[in-house]
Structure formats: structure tokens, C-alpha cells
Amino acid sequence: MGLDYERELEEIRRRKLMELQQKAAQEQEAEASRKEEMIRQSILRRILTVEARQRLANLKMVRPDFAAQLETQLIQIAQQGLVKIPIDDDQLKEILKRLQEGKREIRIRRI
């Protein structure tokens, strides 16, 4: 009976240790994501005017995936020197128009 108890206790300890390790790894990933997002936002504050950041924030509420891609592209074009910094609202509108030109709009009409 003592041997079974020790095995069971060891199994519980092993599972608990695995849970703690997984939790620590998840916390590290979350912290890395937070740091990355802080860096992205810092860069965007430097390359966008207040109005352009507001437009981007509005877009992020409606289409978060598209806004994240746009943020990445804005950072890249700014780092490559392909656009005058700071990017104002009008420039951002032009960039958005160019991005939308490549996509076809699909409309469904009921007959």
C-alpha cells in the first residue's frame, strides 16, 4: 500500500510541475507579445500624426487583422524611407486606397 501511495504522490507532483512550467511559458509568451506591441505602438506614434493614428485605431476596431497588417506595412515603408514622415491622415487614406484597389468587391444581390 505504501508503494502505490508513493507512486501516486510522485505522479501528482510530476503533473503539478508540468502545469507550472506550462503556465510560466505562457506568461513569458504573453510578456513578449506585450513588449512587441509596445514597440510597435511607439514606432507608430513617431511615424503617424494624431489624425492618422485615430483613423488607424478606428480601423482596428472594425477590422483588427487588416489593421495589424497595415501597421506592419506602415512601419516597413517608413523604415525603408519610402514615405515622408510623419504620415498624415491624407497620406494614410491614399495608402488605404492603394491597398483596396487590389481587392475585388463581391456583392450578393437577391433576386
MOPAC internal coordinates of N, CA, C and O (Angstrom, degrees):
PM7 1SCF
backbone

  N    0.0000 0     0.00 0     0.00 0    0    0    0
  C    1.4499 1     0.00 0     0.00 0    1    0    0
  C    1.5236 1   111.24 1     0.00 0    2    1    0
  O    1.2310 1   119.31 1   142.24 1    3    2    1
  N    1.3097 1   118.92 1   -37.76 1    3    2    1
  C    1.4480 1   123.22 1   179.27 1    5    3    2
  C    1.5117 1   112.22 1   -64.10 1    6    5    3
  O    1.2310 1   120.49 1   142.43 1    7    6    5
  N    1.3373 1   116.66 1   -37.57 1    7    6    5
  C    1.4638 1   121.28 1  -179.08 1    9    7    6
  C    1.5309 1   111.12 1   -66.72 1   10    9    7
  O    1.2310 1   120.22 1   137.44 1   11   10    9
  N    1.3441 1   117.19 1   -42.56 1   11   10    9
  C    1.4709 1   121.39 1   177.32 1   13   11   10
  C    1.5250 1   110.94 1   -62.99 1   14   13   11
  O    1.2310 1   120.80 1   139.76 1   15   14   13
  N    1.3252 1   116.08 1   -40.24 1   15   14   13
  C    1.4618 1   121.27 1  -179.98 1   17   15   14
  C    1.5315 1   109.80 1   -63.04 1   18   17   15
  O    1.2310 1   120.05 1   136.68 1   19   18   17
  N    1.3321 1   117.50 1   -43.32 1   19   18   17
  C    1.4616 1   121.62 1  -179.60 1   21   19   18
  C    1.5270 1   111.13 1   -66.25 1   22   21   19
  O    1.2310 1   119.98 1   140.03 1   23   22   21
  N    1.3106 1   117.65 1   -39.97 1   23   22   21
  C    1.4693 1   121.02 1   177.61 1   25   23   22
  C    1.5269 1   110.85 1   -62.78 1   26   25   23
  O    1.2310 1   121.58 1   134.83 1   27   26   25
  N    1.3135 1   114.58 1   -45.17 1   27   26   25
  C    1.4719 1   119.65 1  -179.90 1   29   27   26
  C    1.5233 1   110.39 1   -63.61 1   30   29   27
  O    1.2310 1   120.30 1   137.48 1   31   30   29
  N    1.3054 1   117.04 1   -42.52 1   31   30   29
  C    1.4588 1   121.98 1   179.10 1   33   31   30
  C    1.5370 1   110.58 1   -63.48 1   34   33   31
  O    1.2310 1   120.67 1   137.68 1   35   34   33
  N    1.3201 1   116.32 1   -42.32 1   35   34   33
  C    1.4650 1   121.13 1   178.04 1   37   35   34
  C    1.5323 1   110.87 1   -63.75 1   38   37   35
  O    1.2310 1   120.12 1   140.11 1   39   38   37
  N    1.3282 1   117.37 1   -39.89 1   39   38   37
  C    1.4706 1   121.76 1   178.23 1   41   39   38
  C    1.5275 1   110.33 1   -64.12 1   42   41   39
  O    1.2310 1   120.56 1   138.87 1   43   42   41
  N    1.3125 1   116.54 1   -41.13 1   43   42   41
  C    1.4741 1   120.37 1   178.34 1   45   43   42
  C    1.5265 1   109.66 1   -63.72 1   46   45   43
  O    1.2310 1   120.30 1   135.44 1   47   46   45
  N    1.3191 1   117.03 1   -44.56 1   47   46   45
  C    1.4746 1   120.85 1   178.50 1   49   47   46
  C    1.5273 1   111.03 1   -60.67 1   50   49   47
  O    1.2310 1   120.67 1   136.99 1   51   50   49
  N    1.3286 1   116.32 1   -43.01 1   51   50   49
  C    1.4610 1   120.92 1  -179.17 1   53   51   50
  C    1.5266 1   110.68 1   -62.76 1   54   53   51
  O    1.2310 1   120.63 1   135.24 1   55   54   53
  N    1.3403 1   116.40 1   -44.76 1   55   54   53
  C    1.4752 1   120.22 1   179.27 1   57   55   54
  C    1.5253 1   111.15 1   -63.67 1   58   57   55
  O    1.2310 1   120.70 1   138.38 1   59   58   57
  N    1.3221 1   116.27 1   -41.62 1   59   58   57
  C    1.4645 1   120.75 1  -179.62 1   61   59   58
  C    1.5290 1   110.39 1   -63.79 1   62   61   59
  O    1.2310 1   120.25 1   138.57 1   63   62   61
  N    1.3342 1   117.12 1   -41.43 1   63   62   61
  C    1.4533 1   121.53 1   178.09 1   65   63   62
  C    1.5277 1   110.79 1   -62.85 1   66   65   63
  O    1.2310 1   120.11 1   137.84 1   67   66   65
  N    1.3286 1   117.40 1   -42.16 1   67   66   65
  C    1.4628 1   121.27 1   177.87 1   69   67   66
  C    1.5233 1   110.95 1   -62.54 1   70   69   67
  O    1.2310 1   120.56 1   137.68 1   71   70   69
  N    1.3337 1   116.54 1   -42.32 1   71   70   69
  C    1.4626 1   120.56 1   178.46 1   73   71   70
  C    1.5190 1   110.96 1   -61.15 1   74   73   71
  O    1.2310 1   120.44 1   136.27 1   75   74   73
  N    1.3288 1   116.77 1   -43.73 1   75   74   73
  C    1.4590 1   120.67 1  -179.95 1   77   75   74
  C    1.5320 1   111.23 1   -64.96 1   78   77   75
  O    1.2310 1   120.43 1   140.46 1   79   78   77
  N    1.3296 1   116.78 1   -39.54 1   79   78   77
  C    1.4612 1   120.49 1   178.45 1   81   79   78
  C    1.5212 1   110.98 1   -65.27 1   82   81   79
  O    1.2310 1   120.38 1   138.71 1   83   82   81
  N    1.3267 1   116.89 1   -41.29 1   83   82   81
  C    1.4700 1   120.64 1   178.40 1   85   83   82
  C    1.5252 1   110.85 1   -64.83 1   86   85   83
  O    1.2310 1   120.74 1   138.76 1   87   86   85
  N    1.3257 1   116.20 1   -41.24 1   87   86   85
  C    1.4579 1   120.60 1   179.71 1   89   87   86
  C    1.5328 1   110.52 1   -63.91 1   90   89   87
  O    1.2310 1   120.52 1   137.80 1   91   90   89
  N    1.3284 1   116.61 1   -42.20 1   91   90   89
  C    1.4670 1   120.92 1   178.56 1   93   91   90
  C    1.5253 1   110.62 1   -63.40 1   94   93   91
  O    1.2310 1   120.14 1   138.53 1   95   94   93
  N    1.3296 1   117.33 1   -41.47 1   95   94   93
  C    1.4651 1   120.75 1   178.96 1   97   95   94
  C    1.5289 1   110.74 1   -64.24 1   98   97   95
  O    1.2310 1   120.08 1   138.90 1   99   98   97
  N    1.3271 1   117.46 1   -41.10 1   99   98   97
  C    1.4649 1   120.97 1   178.76 1  101   99   98
  C    1.5225 1   110.78 1   -64.69 1  102  101   99
  O    1.2310 1   120.53 1   139.97 1  103  102  101
  N    1.3316 1   116.59 1   -40.03 1  103  102  101
  C    1.4655 1   119.91 1   179.08 1  105  103  102
  C    1.5287 1   110.80 1   -65.31 1  106  105  103
  O    1.2310 1   120.37 1   141.55 1  107  106  105
  N    1.3381 1   116.90 1   -38.45 1  107  106  105
  C    1.4656 1   120.06 1   177.73 1  109  107  106
  C    1.5215 1   110.93 1   -65.03 1  110  109  107
  O    1.2310 1   120.11 1   138.96 1  111  110  109
  N    1.3258 1   117.40 1   -41.04 1  111  110  109
  C    1.4671 1   121.11 1   178.00 1  113  111  110
  C    1.5219 1   110.51 1   -63.70 1  114  113  111
  O    1.2310 1   120.63 1   137.45 1  115  114  113
  N    1.3365 1   116.41 1   -42.55 1  115  114  113
  C    1.4585 1   120.32 1   179.72 1  117  115  114
  C    1.5209 1   110.44 1   -64.18 1  118  117  115
  O    1.2310 1   120.11 1   139.07 1  119  118  117
  N    1.3164 1   117.40 1   -40.93 1  119  118  117
  C    1.4598 1   121.53 1   179.10 1  121  119  118
  C    1.5299 1   110.44 1   -64.85 1  122  121  119
  O    1.2310 1   120.30 1   137.83 1  123  122  121
  N    1.3162 1   117.04 1   -42.17 1  123  122  121
  C    1.4646 1   120.74 1   177.68 1  125  123  122
  C    1.5225 1   110.55 1   -62.49 1  126  125  123
  O    1.2310 1   120.15 1   139.07 1  127  126  125
  N    1.3272 1   117.32 1   -40.93 1  127  126  125
  C    1.4694 1   121.32 1   178.21 1  129  127  126
  C    1.5215 1   110.84 1   -63.67 1  130  129  127
  O    1.2310 1   120.55 1   138.02 1  131  130  129
  N    1.3339 1   116.55 1   -41.98 1  131  130  129
  C    1.4704 1   120.20 1   178.85 1  133  131  130
  C    1.5272 1   110.67 1   -62.83 1  134  133  131
  O    1.2310 1   120.61 1   136.36 1  135  134  133
  N    1.3284 1   116.45 1   -43.64 1  135  134  133
  C    1.4652 1   119.79 1   179.55 1  137  135  134
  C    1.5273 1   110.87 1   -63.26 1  138  137  135
  O    1.2310 1   120.48 1   136.28 1  139  138  137
  N    1.3269 1   116.68 1   -43.72 1  139  138  137
  C    1.4595 1   120.98 1   179.14 1  141  139  138
  C    1.5271 1   110.42 1   -60.80 1  142  141  139
  O    1.2310 1   120.37 1   136.54 1  143  142  141
  N    1.3209 1   116.89 1   -43.46 1  143  142  141
  C    1.4677 1   120.87 1   179.77 1  145  143  142
  C    1.5274 1   110.74 1   -65.11 1  146  145  143
  O    1.2310 1   120.01 1   141.33 1  147  146  145
  N    1.3287 1   117.58 1   -38.67 1  147  146  145
  C    1.4697 1   120.70 1   178.01 1  149  147  146
  C    1.5292 1   110.53 1   -63.00 1  150  149  147
  O    1.2310 1   120.44 1   139.03 1  151  150  149
  N    1.3199 1   116.77 1   -40.97 1  151  150  149
  C    1.4693 1   121.03 1   178.71 1  153  151  150
  C    1.5191 1   110.16 1   -64.75 1  154  153  151
  O    1.2310 1   120.65 1   134.81 1  155  154  153
  N    1.3494 1   116.36 1   -45.19 1  155  154  153
  C    1.4722 1   120.79 1   178.65 1  157  155  154
  C    1.5247 1   110.69 1   -58.27 1  158  157  155
  O    1.2310 1   120.44 1   133.43 1  159  158  157
  N    1.3316 1   116.77 1   -46.57 1  159  158  157
  C    1.4604 1   120.42 1  -178.47 1  161  159  158
  C    1.5237 1   111.34 1   -65.93 1  162  161  159
  O    1.2310 1   120.26 1   143.88 1  163  162  161
  N    1.3167 1   117.11 1   -36.12 1  163  162  161
  C    1.4600 1   121.12 1   177.20 1  165  163  162
  C    1.5279 1   110.59 1   -62.94 1  166  165  163
  O    1.2310 1   120.68 1   135.21 1  167  166  165
  N    1.3186 1   116.30 1   -44.79 1  167  166  165
  C    1.4690 1   120.65 1   178.55 1  169  167  166
  C    1.5262 1   109.94 1   -64.15 1  170  169  167
  O    1.2310 1   120.39 1   136.27 1  171  170  169
  N    1.3347 1   116.86 1   -43.73 1  171  170  169
  C    1.4718 1   119.86 1  -179.36 1  173  171  170
  C    1.5254 1   111.11 1   -63.72 1  174  173  171
  O    1.2310 1   119.90 1   144.69 1  175  174  173
  N    1.3369 1   117.80 1   -35.31 1  175  174  173
  C    1.4663 1   120.38 1   177.18 1  177  175  174
  C    1.5270 1   110.81 1   -62.91 1  178  177  175
  O    1.2310 1   120.56 1   146.61 1  179  178  177
  N    1.3321 1   116.53 1   -33.39 1  179  178  177
  C    1.4579 1   120.34 1  -179.70 1  181  179  178
  C    1.5240 1   112.65 1   -78.42 1  182  181  179
  O    1.2310 1   119.91 1   149.01 1  183  182  181
  N    1.3362 1   117.78 1   -30.99 1  183  182  181
  C    1.4768 1   118.64 1  -173.54 1  185  183  182
  C    1.5220 1   113.79 1  -100.85 1  186  185  183
  O    1.2310 1   119.67 1   170.97 1  187  186  185
  N    1.3375 1   118.23 1    -9.03 1  187  186  185
  C    1.4715 1   120.84 1  -179.23 1  189  187  186
  C    1.5207 1   110.45 1  -118.82 1  190  189  187
  O    1.2310 1   121.08 1   -34.75 1  191  190  189
  N    1.3262 1   115.54 1   145.25 1  191  190  189
  C    1.4637 1   119.69 1   172.62 1  193  191  190
  C    1.5329 1   108.47 1   -74.21 1  194  193  191
  O    1.2310 1   121.12 1    -9.36 1  195  194  193
  N    1.3105 1   115.47 1   170.64 1  195  194  193
  C    1.4725 1   120.37 1  -179.59 1  197  195  194
  C    1.5254 1   110.65 1   -59.61 1  198  197  195
  O    1.2310 1   120.54 1   136.35 1  199  198  197
  N    1.3302 1   116.57 1   -43.65 1  199  198  197
  C    1.4663 1   120.57 1  -178.75 1  201  199  198
  C    1.5283 1   111.13 1   -64.73 1  202  201  199
  O    1.2310 1   120.51 1   138.83 1  203  202  201
  N    1.3150 1   116.64 1   -41.17 1  203  202  201
  C    1.4682 1   120.46 1   179.63 1  205  203  202
  C    1.5364 1   110.26 1   -66.28 1  206  205  203
  O    1.2310 1   120.55 1   140.26 1  207  206  205
  N    1.3233 1   116.55 1   -39.74 1  207  206  205
  C    1.4790 1   119.19 1   177.53 1  209  207  206
  C    1.5172 1   110.48 1   -64.10 1  210  209  207
  O    1.2310 1   120.13 1   142.84 1  211  210  209
  N    1.3273 1   117.35 1   -37.16 1  211  210  209
  C    1.4613 1   120.82 1   178.69 1  213  211  210
  C    1.5283 1   110.44 1   -65.26 1  214  213  211
  O    1.2310 1   120.62 1   137.33 1  215  214  213
  N    1.3318 1   116.43 1   -42.67 1  215  214  213
  C    1.4684 1   120.14 1   177.85 1  217  215  214
  C    1.5307 1   109.53 1   -61.56 1  218  217  215
  O    1.2310 1   120.48 1   136.71 1  219  218  217
  N    1.3088 1   116.70 1   -43.29 1  219  218  217
  C    1.4664 1   121.02 1   179.03 1  221  219  218
  C    1.5337 1   110.83 1   -63.57 1  222  221  219
  O    1.2310 1   120.29 1   140.14 1  223  222  221
  N    1.3278 1   117.05 1   -39.86 1  223  222  221
  C    1.4676 1   120.70 1   178.02 1  225  223  222
  C    1.5275 1   110.81 1   -63.95 1  226  225  223
  O    1.2310 1   120.51 1   139.27 1  227  226  225
  N    1.3238 1   116.63 1   -40.73 1  227  226  225
  C    1.4649 1   120.51 1   177.34 1  229  227  226
  C    1.5267 1   110.78 1   -62.99 1  230  229  227
  O    1.2310 1   121.38 1   136.43 1  231  230  229
  N    1.3204 1   114.97 1   -43.57 1  231  230  229
  C    1.4593 1   120.34 1   178.89 1  233  231  230
  C    1.5311 1   110.63 1   -63.28 1  234  233  231
  O    1.2310 1   120.96 1   142.98 1  235  234  233
  N    1.3215 1   115.78 1   -37.02 1  235  234  233
  C    1.4707 1   120.90 1  -179.29 1  237  235  234
  C    1.5305 1   111.20 1   -64.09 1  238  237  235
  O    1.2310 1   120.48 1   146.70 1  239  238  237
  N    1.3256 1   116.68 1   -33.30 1  239  238  237
  C    1.4739 1   119.85 1   179.07 1  241  239  238
  C    1.5225 1   110.96 1   -69.51 1  242  241  239
  O    1.2310 1   120.54 1   144.49 1  243  242  241
  N    1.3263 1   116.58 1   -35.51 1  243  242  241
  C    1.4589 1   121.25 1  -176.39 1  245  243  242
  C    1.5233 1   112.22 1   -86.53 1  246  245  243
  O    1.2310 1   120.86 1   135.37 1  247  246  245
  N    1.3290 1   115.95 1   -44.63 1  247  246  245
  C    1.4763 1   121.26 1  -176.89 1  249  247  246
  C    1.5285 1   109.57 1  -134.29 1  250  249  247
  O    1.2310 1   119.90 1  -102.02 1  251  250  249
  N    1.3307 1   117.79 1    77.98 1  251  250  249
  C    1.4694 1   120.76 1  -174.68 1  253  251  250
  C    1.5280 1   114.27 1   -60.14 1  254  253  251
  O    1.2310 1   119.79 1   141.93 1  255  254  253
  N    1.3317 1   118.00 1   -38.07 1  255  254  253
  C    1.4618 1   120.00 1  -179.54 1  257  255  254
  C    1.5287 1   111.09 1   -66.35 1  258  257  255
  O    1.2310 1   120.77 1   134.47 1  259  258  257
  N    1.3115 1   116.14 1   -45.53 1  259  258  257
  C    1.4597 1   121.11 1   178.78 1  261  259  258
  C    1.5225 1   110.35 1   -62.84 1  262  261  259
  O    1.2310 1   120.41 1   138.05 1  263  262  261
  N    1.3298 1   116.82 1   -41.95 1  263  262  261
  C    1.4637 1   120.88 1  -179.69 1  265  263  262
  C    1.5241 1   111.20 1   -63.78 1  266  265  263
  O    1.2310 1   120.08 1   141.52 1  267  266  265
  N    1.3242 1   117.46 1   -38.48 1  267  266  265
  C    1.4677 1   120.57 1   178.07 1  269  267  266
  C    1.5260 1   110.42 1   -63.98 1  270  269  267
  O    1.2310 1   120.29 1   138.05 1  271  270  269
  N    1.3309 1   117.04 1   -41.95 1  271  270  269
  C    1.4694 1   120.61 1   177.04 1  273  271  270
  C    1.5270 1   110.71 1   -64.17 1  274  273  271
  O    1.2310 1   120.90 1   139.01 1  275  274  273
  N    1.3139 1   115.89 1   -40.99 1  275  274  273
  C    1.4604 1   120.88 1   179.30 1  277  275  274
  C    1.5265 1   110.33 1   -63.25 1  278  277  275
  O    1.2310 1   120.33 1   136.70 1  279  278  277
  N    1.3230 1   116.97 1   -43.30 1  279  278  277
  C    1.4640 1   120.53 1   178.24 1  281  279  278
  C    1.5275 1   110.51 1   -57.28 1  282  281  279
  O    1.2310 1   120.83 1   133.94 1  283  282  281
  N    1.3173 1   116.02 1   -46.06 1  283  282  281
  C    1.4634 1   120.64 1   179.49 1  285  283  282
  C    1.5232 1   110.73 1   -60.60 1  286  285  283
  O    1.2310 1   120.58 1   135.69 1  287  286  285
  N    1.3276 1   116.49 1   -44.31 1  287  286  285
  C    1.4609 1   120.33 1  -179.82 1  289  287  286
  C    1.5262 1   111.20 1   -65.71 1  290  289  287
  O    1.2310 1   120.10 1   140.25 1  291  290  289
  N    1.3309 1   117.42 1   -39.75 1  291  290  289
  C    1.4636 1   120.73 1   179.11 1  293  291  290
  C    1.5267 1   110.70 1   -62.84 1  294  293  291
  O    1.2310 1   120.86 1   137.01 1  295  294  293
  N    1.3196 1   115.97 1   -42.99 1  295  294  293
  C    1.4681 1   120.02 1   178.92 1  297  295  294
  C    1.5274 1   109.91 1   -63.10 1  298  297  295
  O    1.2310 1   120.59 1   137.26 1  299  298  297
  N    1.3288 1   116.47 1   -42.74 1  299  298  297
  C    1.4662 1   120.12 1  -178.98 1  301  299  298
  C    1.5256 1   111.83 1   -64.57 1  302  301  299
  O    1.2310 1   120.13 1   132.84 1  303  302  301
  N    1.3334 1   117.36 1   -47.16 1  303  302  301
  C    1.4680 1   118.42 1  -178.00 1  305  303  302
  C    1.5236 1   111.28 1   -68.27 1  306  305  303
  O    1.2310 1   119.97 1   149.51 1  307  306  305
  N    1.3176 1   117.66 1   -30.49 1  307  306  305
  C    1.4588 1   120.44 1   177.19 1  309  307  306
  C    1.5276 1   110.12 1   -70.03 1  310  309  307
  O    1.2310 1   120.29 1   137.77 1  311  310  309
  N    1.3334 1   117.05 1   -42.23 1  311  310  309
  C    1.4643 1   120.48 1   179.31 1  313  311  310
  C    1.5207 1   111.85 1   -66.86 1  314  313  311
  O    1.2310 1   120.30 1   148.92 1  315  314  313
  N    1.3205 1   117.04 1   -31.08 1  315  314  313
  C    1.4621 1   121.11 1   179.69 1  317  315  314
  C    1.5295 1   112.04 1   -83.01 1  318  317  315
  O    1.2310 1   120.51 1   173.70 1  319  318  317
  N    1.3197 1   116.62 1    -6.30 1  319  318  317
  C    1.4530 1   120.43 1   179.29 1  321  319  318
  C    1.5143 1   113.67 1    74.49 1  322  321  319
  O    1.2310 1   119.95 1  -156.50 1  323  322  321
  N    1.3304 1   117.69 1    23.50 1  323  322  321
  C    1.4611 1   121.15 1  -177.81 1  325  323  322
  C    1.5253 1   113.39 1   -84.46 1  326  325  323
  O    1.2310 1   120.35 1   174.89 1  327  326  325
  N    1.3221 1   116.93 1    -5.11 1  327  326  325
  C    1.4606 1   120.71 1  -178.37 1  329  327  326
  C    1.5288 1   108.80 1  -143.53 1  330  329  327
  O    1.2310 1   121.29 1   -30.44 1  331  330  329
  N    1.3277 1   115.14 1   149.56 1  331  330  329
  C    1.4653 1   120.93 1   178.94 1  333  331  330
  C    1.5332 1   109.22 1   -73.49 1  334  333  331
  O    1.2310 1   120.73 1   -45.87 1  335  334  333
  N    1.3071 1   116.21 1   134.13 1  335  334  333
  C    1.4664 1   121.03 1  -178.40 1  337  335  334
  C    1.5180 1   107.92 1  -106.80 1  338  337  335
  O    1.2310 1   118.41 1   -41.48 1  339  338  337
  N    1.3079 1   120.64 1   138.52 1  339  338  337
  C    1.4635 1   127.56 1     2.38 1  341  339  338
  C    1.5268 1   111.73 1   -80.07 1  342  341  339
  O    1.2310 1   121.66 1   -30.18 1  343  342  341
  N    1.3004 1   114.43 1   149.82 1  343  342  341
  C    1.4614 1   121.14 1   177.67 1  345  343  342
  C    1.5238 1   107.15 1   -78.94 1  346  345  343
  O    1.2310 1   120.80 1   -58.43 1  347  346  345
  N    1.3248 1   116.08 1   121.57 1  347  346  345
  C    1.4637 1   118.65 1   179.64 1  349  347  346
  C    1.5300 1   110.22 1   -91.87 1  350  349  347
  O    1.2310 1   121.50 1    -1.92 1  351  350  349
  N    1.3162 1   114.73 1   178.08 1  351  350  349
  C    1.4664 1   120.73 1  -175.79 1  353  351  350
  C    1.5274 1   111.76 1   -61.01 1  354  353  351
  O    1.2310 1   120.40 1   140.01 1  355  354  353
  N    1.3379 1   116.85 1   -39.99 1  355  354  353
  C    1.4713 1   119.79 1   179.84 1  357  355  354
  C    1.5272 1   111.58 1   -64.54 1  358  357  355
  O    1.2310 1   120.64 1   138.14 1  359  358  357
  N    1.3204 1   116.39 1   -41.86 1  359  358  357
  C    1.4636 1   119.81 1   177.65 1  361  359  358
  C    1.5344 1   110.47 1   -63.39 1  362  361  359
  O    1.2310 1   120.85 1   138.53 1  363  362  361
  N    1.3233 1   115.97 1   -41.47 1  363  362  361
  C    1.4615 1   120.33 1   179.26 1  365  363  362
  C    1.5314 1   110.29 1   -63.00 1  366  365  363
  O    1.2310 1   120.39 1   140.18 1  367  366  365
  N    1.3249 1   116.85 1   -39.82 1  367  366  365
  C    1.4687 1   120.01 1   176.92 1  369  367  366
  C    1.5211 1   110.48 1   -60.62 1  370  369  367
  O    1.2310 1   120.42 1   137.20 1  371  370  369
  N    1.3421 1   116.80 1   -42.80 1  371  370  369
  C    1.4663 1   120.85 1   178.96 1  373  371  370
  C    1.5254 1   110.98 1   -62.49 1  374  373  371
  O    1.2310 1   120.59 1   137.67 1  375  374  373
  N    1.3235 1   116.47 1   -42.33 1  375  374  373
  C    1.4679 1   120.42 1   178.75 1  377  375  374
  C    1.5224 1   109.84 1   -62.67 1  378  377  375
  O    1.2310 1   120.66 1   137.62 1  379  378  377
  N    1.3235 1   116.34 1   -42.38 1  379  378  377
  C    1.4638 1   120.44 1   178.29 1  381  379  378
  C    1.5262 1   111.38 1   -63.57 1  382  381  379
  O    1.2310 1   120.36 1   139.16 1  383  382  381
  N    1.3346 1   116.92 1   -40.84 1  383  382  381
  C    1.4660 1   119.91 1   178.07 1  385  383  382
  C    1.5194 1   111.01 1   -60.99 1  386  385  383
  O    1.2310 1   120.77 1   136.41 1  387  386  385
  N    1.3437 1   116.14 1   -43.59 1  387  386  385
  C    1.4671 1   119.84 1   179.97 1  389  387  386
  C    1.5292 1   110.94 1   -64.12 1  390  389  387
  O    1.2310 1   120.37 1   142.30 1  391  390  389
  N    1.3011 1   116.90 1   -37.70 1  391  390  389
  C    1.4656 1   119.69 1   178.75 1  393  391  390
  C    1.5255 1   111.26 1   -68.22 1  394  393  391
  O    1.2310 1   120.43 1   145.45 1  395  394  393
  N    1.3252 1   116.77 1   -34.55 1  395  394  393
  C    1.4591 1   120.96 1  -178.68 1  397  395  394
  C    1.5288 1   112.55 1   -77.48 1  398  397  395
  O    1.2310 1   120.08 1   156.00 1  399  398  397
  N    1.3394 1   117.45 1   -24.00 1  399  398  397
  C    1.4699 1   120.38 1  -179.20 1  401  399  398
  C    1.5188 1   112.18 1   -60.82 1  402  401  399
  O    1.2310 1   120.24 1   146.05 1  403  402  401
  N    1.3109 1   117.16 1   -33.95 1  403  402  401
  C    1.4509 1   121.05 1  -177.42 1  405  403  402
  C    1.5170 1   113.98 1   -75.64 1  406  405  403
  O    1.2310 1   120.48 1   168.89 1  407  406  405
  N    1.3080 1   116.69 1   -11.11 1  407  406  405
  C    1.4646 1   119.88 1  -177.38 1  409  407  406
  C    1.5135 1   110.41 1  -104.77 1  410  409  407
  O    1.2310 1   121.26 1   -44.15 1  411  410  409
  N    1.3195 1   115.19 1   135.85 1  411  410  409
  C    1.4580 1   119.76 1   176.43 1  413  411  410
  C    1.5128 1   108.88 1   -85.73 1  414  413  411
  O    1.2310 1   121.78 1   -38.22 1  415  414  413
  N    1.2893 1   114.19 1   141.78 1  415  414  413
  C    1.4506 1   118.99 1   177.20 1  417  415  414
  C    1.5250 1   108.58 1   -91.02 1  418  417  415
  O    1.2310 1   120.37 1   -48.86 1  419  418  417
  N    1.2901 1   116.89 1   131.14 1  419  418  417
  C    1.4515 1   121.86 1  -179.92 1  421  419  418
  C    1.5254 1   107.90 1  -109.37 1  422  421  419
  O    1.2310 1   121.74 1   -55.88 1  423  422  421
  N    1.2994 1   114.27 1   124.12 1  423  422  421
  C    1.4825 1   119.36 1   178.50 1  425  423  422
  C    1.5136 1   108.44 1  -119.72 1  426  425  423
  O    1.2310 1   121.18 1   -40.82 1  427  426  425
  N    1.2841 1   115.36 1   139.18 1  427  426  425
  C    1.4457 1   121.03 1   177.53 1  429  427  426
  C    1.5319 1   107.50 1  -110.49 1  430  429  427
  O    1.2310 1   121.62 1   -57.03 1  431  430  429
  N    1.3232 1   114.51 1   122.97 1  431  430  429
  C    1.4686 1   119.13 1   179.21 1  433  431  430
  C    1.5210 1   108.12 1  -112.52 1  434  433  431
  O    1.2310 1   121.68 1   -44.00 1  435  434  433
  N    1.2856 1   114.38 1   136.00 1  435  434  433
  C    1.4548 1   119.46 1   176.88 1  437  435  434
  C    1.5066 1   109.23 1   -90.20 1  438  437  435
  O    1.2310 1   121.17 1   -41.94 1  439  438  437
  N    1.3022 1   115.36 1   138.06 1  439  438  437
  C    1.4584 1   120.51 1  -178.49 1  441  439  438
  C    1.5082 1   109.66 1  -108.59 1  442  441  439
  O    1.2310 1   120.10 1   180.00 1  443  442  441

